[in-house]
Protein backbone atom coordinates (compact mmCIF):
# COMPACT_ATOMS: atom_id res chain seq x y z
CA UNK A 1 0.00 0.00 0.00
CA UNK A 2 2.32 2.78 -1.19
CA UNK A 3 -0.16 5.53 -0.37
CA UNK A 4 -1.08 4.25 3.11
CA UNK A 5 -0.32 6.70 5.94
CA UNK A 6 2.55 5.95 8.34
CA UNK A 7 0.05 5.34 11.17
CA UNK A 8 -3.68 4.68 10.99
CA UNK A 9 -5.44 3.54 14.16
CA UNK A 10 -9.16 2.78 14.29
CA UNK A 11 -11.27 2.01 17.36
CA UNK A 12 -8.27 0.97 19.46
CA UNK A 13 -9.20 -0.46 22.87
CA UNK A 14 -7.13 -2.05 25.62
CA UNK A 15 -8.77 -3.56 28.68
CA UNK A 16 -7.07 -4.83 31.83
CA UNK A 17 -9.94 -6.49 33.63
CA UNK A 18 -12.39 -3.68 34.41
CA UNK A 19 -9.80 -0.99 33.68
CA UNK A 20 -10.16 0.70 30.29
CA UNK A 21 -6.61 1.83 29.55
CA UNK A 22 -7.28 2.86 25.93
CA UNK A 23 -10.83 3.67 24.85
CA UNK A 24 -11.71 3.63 21.12
CA UNK A 25 -8.76 5.73 19.97
CA UNK A 26 -8.60 6.83 16.33
CA UNK A 27 -5.37 8.37 15.00
CA UNK A 28 -4.01 9.21 11.58
CA UNK A 29 -0.41 10.36 11.22
CA UNK A 30 0.52 11.77 7.82
CA UNK A 31 3.92 11.54 6.08
CA UNK A 32 6.29 14.21 7.37
CA UNK A 33 4.32 14.89 10.56
CA UNK A 34 5.94 15.49 13.90
CA UNK A 35 2.84 14.32 15.70
CA UNK A 36 2.47 14.99 19.42
CA UNK A 37 0.56 12.36 21.41
CA UNK A 38 -0.12 14.41 24.49
CA UNK A 39 -1.74 13.64 27.80
CA UNK A 40 -1.21 13.44 31.55
CA UNK A 41 0.55 10.44 33.06
CA UNK A 42 -1.84 7.50 33.09
CA UNK A 43 -3.85 8.72 30.07
CA UNK A 44 -3.01 5.62 28.00
CA UNK A 45 -0.21 6.99 25.82
CA UNK A 46 2.38 4.27 26.48
CA UNK A 47 -0.21 1.49 26.18
CA UNK A 48 -1.25 2.91 22.80
CA UNK A 49 2.36 2.96 21.59
CA UNK A 50 2.89 -0.63 22.71
CA UNK A 51 -0.08 -1.70 20.60
CA UNK A 52 1.13 0.33 17.62
CA UNK A 53 4.49 -1.46 17.78
CA UNK A 54 2.88 -4.89 18.16
CA UNK A 55 4.27 -5.38 21.69
CA UNK A 56 0.82 -6.05 23.16
CA UNK A 57 -2.41 -7.16 21.51
CA UNK A 58 -5.39 -4.77 21.37
CA UNK A 59 -8.65 -5.81 23.01
CA UNK A 60 -10.39 -4.30 19.99
CA UNK A 61 -9.63 -2.10 17.00
CA UNK A 62 -6.90 -2.04 14.37
CA UNK A 63 -3.42 -0.62 13.87
CA UNK A 64 -1.86 -0.13 10.45
CA UNK A 65 1.72 1.04 9.88
CA UNK A 66 2.09 1.97 6.23
CA UNK A 67 -0.99 -0.20 5.68
CA UNK A 68 0.41 -3.26 7.50
CA UNK A 69 -0.79 -4.89 10.72
CA UNK A 70 2.04 -5.38 13.29
CA UNK A 71 0.04 -8.20 14.92
CA UNK A 72 0.09 -10.25 11.73
CA UNK A 73 3.77 -10.14 10.84
CA UNK A 74 7.03 -8.61 12.03
CA UNK A 75 7.52 -7.37 8.46
CA UNK A 76 4.95 -4.69 9.29
CA UNK A 77 7.72 -3.04 11.32
CA UNK A 78 10.04 -2.59 8.34
CA UNK A 79 10.91 1.09 8.22
CA UNK A 80 9.57 1.58 11.76
CA UNK A 81 11.68 2.14 14.89
CA UNK A 82 11.60 3.82 18.28
CA UNK A 83 11.41 3.05 21.97
CA UNK A 84 8.74 2.74 24.63
CA UNK A 85 9.60 4.09 28.08
CA UNK A 86 13.35 4.21 28.78
CA UNK A 87 15.58 2.29 26.33
CA UNK A 88 17.57 -0.57 27.92
CA UNK A 89 21.17 -1.58 27.27
CA UNK A 90 23.89 -3.81 28.75
CA UNK A 91 25.46 -1.43 31.31
CA UNK A 92 28.79 -3.33 31.45
CA UNK A 93 29.33 -2.90 27.68
CA UNK A 94 30.24 0.30 25.91
CA UNK A 95 27.88 2.23 23.68
CA UNK A 96 29.36 1.00 20.40
CA UNK A 97 29.27 -2.67 21.46
CA UNK A 98 25.63 -2.34 22.48
CA UNK A 99 24.83 -0.99 19.02
CA UNK A 100 26.86 -3.78 17.38
CA UNK A 101 24.77 -6.40 19.19
CA UNK A 102 21.54 -4.69 18.17
CA UNK A 103 22.72 -4.39 14.58
CA UNK A 104 23.54 -8.11 14.49
CA UNK A 105 20.08 -9.00 15.78
CA UNK A 106 18.27 -6.62 13.49
CA UNK A 107 20.05 -7.26 10.24
CA UNK A 108 18.98 -4.93 7.40
CA UNK A 109 22.65 -3.97 6.89
CA UNK A 110 22.59 -1.97 10.11
CA UNK A 111 26.21 -2.49 11.26
CA UNK A 112 27.83 -0.11 8.74
CA UNK A 113 25.63 2.68 10.08
CA UNK A 114 26.93 2.54 13.67
CA UNK A 115 29.49 5.32 13.31
CA UNK A 116 27.00 7.45 11.40
CA UNK A 117 24.25 7.19 14.04
CA UNK A 118 26.70 7.81 16.88
CA UNK A 119 27.69 11.02 15.11
CA UNK A 120 24.04 12.01 14.56
CA UNK A 121 23.19 11.71 18.27
CA UNK A 122 26.47 13.25 19.44
CA UNK A 123 27.96 10.19 21.16
CA UNK A 124 31.00 9.51 18.98
CA UNK A 125 33.42 10.68 21.69
CA UNK A 126 31.74 8.52 24.37
CA UNK A 127 31.14 5.40 22.27
CA UNK A 128 33.97 3.48 24.02
CA UNK A 129 32.62 4.26 27.52
CA UNK A 130 30.51 1.74 29.41
CA UNK A 131 26.81 2.54 29.27
CA UNK A 132 26.63 2.11 33.05
CA UNK A 133 28.50 5.41 33.31
CA UNK A 134 26.18 7.27 30.92
CA UNK A 135 23.86 9.99 32.12
CA UNK A 136 20.12 9.60 31.56
CA UNK A 137 20.30 11.96 28.60
CA UNK A 138 23.13 9.96 27.02
CA UNK A 139 21.10 6.75 27.36
CA UNK A 140 18.16 8.44 25.67
CA UNK A 141 20.43 9.51 22.82
CA UNK A 142 21.85 5.98 22.56
CA UNK A 143 18.26 4.71 22.34
CA UNK A 144 17.66 7.08 19.47
CA UNK A 145 20.89 5.90 17.81
CA UNK A 146 19.66 2.30 18.10
CA UNK A 147 16.38 3.27 16.43
CA UNK A 148 18.22 5.06 13.61
CA UNK A 149 20.23 1.94 12.75
CA UNK A 150 17.19 0.73 10.78
CA UNK A 151 17.00 3.81 8.53
CA UNK A 152 13.42 4.31 9.70
CA UNK A 153 10.73 6.15 7.79
CA UNK A 154 8.68 6.29 11.01
CA UNK A 155 9.90 6.90 14.57
CA UNK A 156 7.71 6.28 17.62
CA UNK A 157 9.24 7.88 20.71
CA UNK A 158 7.75 7.53 24.19
CA UNK A 159 8.60 10.48 26.46
CA UNK A 160 12.10 10.99 24.96
CA UNK A 161 12.82 14.13 27.02
CA UNK A 162 11.49 12.96 30.39
CA UNK A 163 14.10 13.22 33.12
CA UNK A 164 16.50 15.31 31.05
CA UNK A 165 18.02 18.53 32.29
CA UNK A 166 17.33 21.70 30.25
CA UNK A 167 20.42 21.18 28.11
CA UNK A 168 19.49 17.57 27.44
CA UNK A 169 15.94 18.56 26.51
CA UNK A 170 17.27 21.15 24.07
CA UNK A 171 19.60 18.59 22.49
CA UNK A 172 16.78 16.04 22.14
CA UNK A 173 14.50 18.64 20.53
CA UNK A 174 17.22 19.57 18.08
CA UNK A 175 17.79 15.91 17.23
CA UNK A 176 14.11 15.28 16.54
CA UNK A 177 13.83 18.47 14.51
CA UNK A 178 16.84 17.45 12.39
CA UNK A 179 15.42 13.96 11.81
CA UNK A 180 12.12 15.43 10.72
CA UNK A 181 14.02 17.63 8.30
CA UNK A 182 15.44 14.45 6.74
CA UNK A 183 11.91 13.24 5.92
CA UNK A 184 11.33 10.93 8.89
CA UNK A 185 7.79 10.93 10.28
CA UNK A 186 7.77 11.13 14.09
CA UNK A 187 5.10 10.27 16.64
CA UNK A 188 6.17 11.78 19.93
CA UNK A 189 4.38 10.75 23.13
CA UNK A 190 4.79 13.31 25.89
CA UNK A 191 3.27 15.06 28.89
CA UNK A 192 5.67 18.01 28.46
CA UNK A 193 3.58 20.75 26.88
CA UNK A 194 6.47 23.04 25.91
CA UNK A 195 8.23 20.17 24.14
CA UNK A 196 5.17 19.37 22.02
CA UNK A 197 4.39 23.00 21.26
CA UNK A 198 7.91 23.65 20.03
CA UNK A 199 8.30 20.49 17.93
CA UNK A 200 4.95 19.27 16.64
CA UNK A 201 2.79 20.38 13.74
CA UNK A 202 -0.17 18.19 14.72
CA UNK A 203 -1.31 16.79 18.07
CA UNK A 204 -3.74 14.42 19.68
CA UNK A 205 -4.69 15.23 23.26
CA UNK A 206 -5.76 12.19 25.27
CA UNK A 207 -7.57 12.01 28.58
CA UNK A 208 -8.61 8.84 30.39
CA UNK A 209 -7.76 6.69 27.43
CA UNK A 210 -9.63 8.54 24.68
CA UNK A 211 -8.93 11.45 22.37
CA UNK A 212 -10.22 14.90 23.28
CA UNK A 213 -8.71 16.61 20.24
CA UNK A 214 -6.81 15.68 17.10
CA UNK A 215 -5.53 18.14 14.53
CA UNK A 216 -3.20 21.10 14.08
CA UNK A 217 -2.22 23.47 16.88
CA UNK A 218 -3.53 26.38 14.82
CA UNK A 219 -6.96 24.76 14.50
CA UNK A 220 -6.98 23.92 18.22
CA UNK A 221 -6.38 27.57 19.05
CA UNK A 222 -9.10 28.65 16.62
CA UNK A 223 -11.65 26.24 18.05
CA UNK A 224 -10.79 27.20 21.60
CA UNK A 225 -11.54 30.88 20.91
CA UNK A 226 -9.38 33.95 21.42
CA UNK A 227 -8.28 34.89 24.92
CA UNK A 228 -8.19 38.47 26.27
CA UNK A 229 -6.99 40.36 29.31
CA UNK A 230 -9.43 42.99 30.60
CA UNK A 231 -8.88 45.87 33.02
CA UNK A 232 -11.60 48.40 33.86
CA UNK A 233 -12.35 51.11 36.40
CA UNK A 234 -14.58 48.61 38.27
CA UNK A 235 -13.40 45.05 37.72
CA UNK A 236 -16.02 43.55 40.05
CA UNK A 237 -18.86 45.00 38.00
CA UNK A 238 -17.01 44.15 34.78
CA UNK A 239 -16.83 40.51 35.85
CA UNK A 240 -20.60 40.44 36.36
CA UNK A 241 -21.23 42.07 32.97
CA UNK A 242 -18.84 39.67 31.21
CA UNK A 243 -20.44 36.64 32.86
CA UNK A 244 -23.84 37.64 31.45
CA UNK A 245 -22.54 38.35 27.94
CA UNK A 246 -23.18 35.86 25.13
CA UNK A 247 -20.04 34.34 23.57
CA UNK A 248 -17.83 35.25 26.55
CA UNK A 249 -16.35 32.76 29.02
CA UNK A 250 -14.48 34.12 32.03
CA UNK A 251 -11.18 32.53 33.07
CA UNK A 252 -9.97 32.61 36.65
CA UNK A 253 -11.56 33.06 40.04
CA UNK A 254 -13.04 36.14 41.69
CA UNK A 255 -10.27 38.54 42.69
CA UNK A 256 -7.81 37.25 40.10
CA UNK A 257 -6.80 39.13 36.95
CA UNK A 258 -9.86 39.36 34.71
CA UNK A 259 -9.33 37.30 31.57
CA UNK A 260 -11.86 35.79 29.23
CA UNK A 261 -12.24 33.68 26.10
CA UNK A 262 -14.37 35.06 23.25
CA UNK A 263 -15.89 32.94 20.51
CA UNK A 264 -15.87 35.83 18.02
CA UNK A 265 -14.78 39.42 17.55
CA UNK A 266 -18.46 40.40 17.59
CA UNK A 267 -18.70 39.01 21.13
CA UNK A 268 -15.73 41.17 22.18
CA UNK A 269 -17.33 44.26 20.63
CA UNK A 270 -20.61 43.47 22.40
CA UNK A 271 -18.82 43.15 25.73
CA UNK A 272 -16.99 46.42 25.22
CA UNK A 273 -20.28 48.22 24.58
CA UNK A 274 -21.97 46.53 27.57
CA UNK A 275 -19.11 47.57 29.85
CA UNK A 276 -19.40 51.20 28.78
CA UNK A 277 -23.16 51.17 29.33
CA UNK A 278 -22.72 49.59 32.80
CA UNK A 279 -20.40 52.35 34.04
CA UNK A 280 -17.31 50.11 34.01
CA UNK A 281 -15.63 50.99 30.68
CA UNK A 282 -12.51 49.13 29.61
CA UNK A 283 -9.17 50.73 30.44
CA UNK A 284 -7.26 47.85 28.86
CA UNK A 285 -8.47 45.10 26.52
CA UNK A 286 -5.55 43.05 25.25
CA UNK A 287 -5.52 39.84 23.17
CA UNK A 288 -3.51 37.00 24.72
CA UNK A 289 -1.82 34.21 22.77
CA UNK A 290 -3.20 30.96 24.13
CA UNK A 291 -0.41 28.51 24.90
CA UNK A 292 -0.72 24.79 24.42
CA UNK A 293 -0.84 24.54 28.21
CA UNK A 294 -3.97 26.75 28.29
CA UNK A 295 -5.66 24.67 25.61
CA UNK A 296 -4.58 21.37 27.15
CA UNK A 297 -6.14 22.16 30.51
CA UNK A 298 -9.33 23.43 28.93
CA UNK A 299 -9.72 20.03 27.30
CA UNK A 300 -8.59 17.79 30.15
CA UNK A 301 -9.69 19.60 33.32
CA UNK A 302 -13.38 20.37 33.28
CA UNK A 303 -15.00 20.37 36.70
CA UNK A 304 -14.35 17.00 38.33
CA UNK A 305 -12.61 15.73 35.20
CA UNK A 306 -14.86 16.28 32.21
CA UNK A 307 -15.32 13.36 29.88
CA UNK A 308 -13.24 14.12 26.81
CA UNK A 309 -15.85 12.54 24.57
CA UNK A 310 -18.36 15.23 25.52
CA UNK A 311 -16.25 18.21 24.49
CA UNK A 312 -18.09 19.35 21.39
CA UNK A 313 -15.97 21.78 19.38
CA UNK A 314 -12.77 19.93 20.19
CA UNK A 315 -13.15 16.76 18.16
CA UNK A 316 -11.73 16.20 14.70
CA UNK A 317 -12.25 12.92 12.91
CA UNK A 318 -13.81 10.01 14.75
CA UNK A 319 -12.03 10.33 18.08
ABEGO torsion letter per residue (X at the ends): XAABBABBBBGBBBBBEABBABBGBBBBBBBGBBBBBBBBBGAGAAAAAAAAAGABBBABEBBBBGGBBAAABAAAABGBBEBBEBBBBBAABBAAAAAAAAAAAAEGGAAAAAAAAAAAAGAAAAAABBAAABBAAAAAAAAAAAAAAAGBABBBBBGAABGBBAAAAAAAAAAAAAAAAAGBBBBBBBABAAAAAAABABBBBBBGGBBABBEBAAAAAAAAEBBBBBBBABAAAAAAAAAABBGBBBBEBBGBBBBBBBABAAAAAAAAAAAAAAGBBBABBBBBBBBAAAAAAAAABBEAGBBAAABAAABBEAX
